[in-house]
């Protein structure tokens, strides 16, 4: 019974309108359906009926203790097609004061953000399998700060990413 991909995620949020606005304005999602206390959003490049569901729990909801005091989800990760698109996301996250990290994982180039409720997410570009080098594969074992300019010079600003290719990878050498 092979699972091939994540179809959608559902988050509990304090204010569904505020969260829907954030995901729309910062990450380019579109609200495709909703009802009081709920919104369903689609990513701009998606063919799903929705990729993100938001359910309002109210302003008195406490922060998630996941990873600190409780088990739970650490983050969601979405992919972009090019490093130019990753740079656009980086600028939008920074403008919204929502960028919390930028890492080079060797085979992936990743940004980390937080939504208005502090829910963390990742947006990444995956190095295409044909461009993977032994150095990139070895770099999976360490995480270093992302130098987006260097990566654009290395791989090209508009090179399509290796959608879904991160582990295991085809023979690179």
Buried (B, 14 or more C-beta within 10 A) or exposed (E): EEEEEEEBBEBBBBBBBBBBBBBBEBBBBBBBEBEEBBBBBBBEEBEBEBBBBBBBBEEEEEEBEBEEEEEEEEEBBBBBBBBBBBBBBBEBBEEBEBBEBBBBBBBBBBBBBBBBBEBBBBBBBBBBBEBBBEEBBEBBEEEEEBEBEEBBEBBEBEBEBBEEBBEEBEEBE
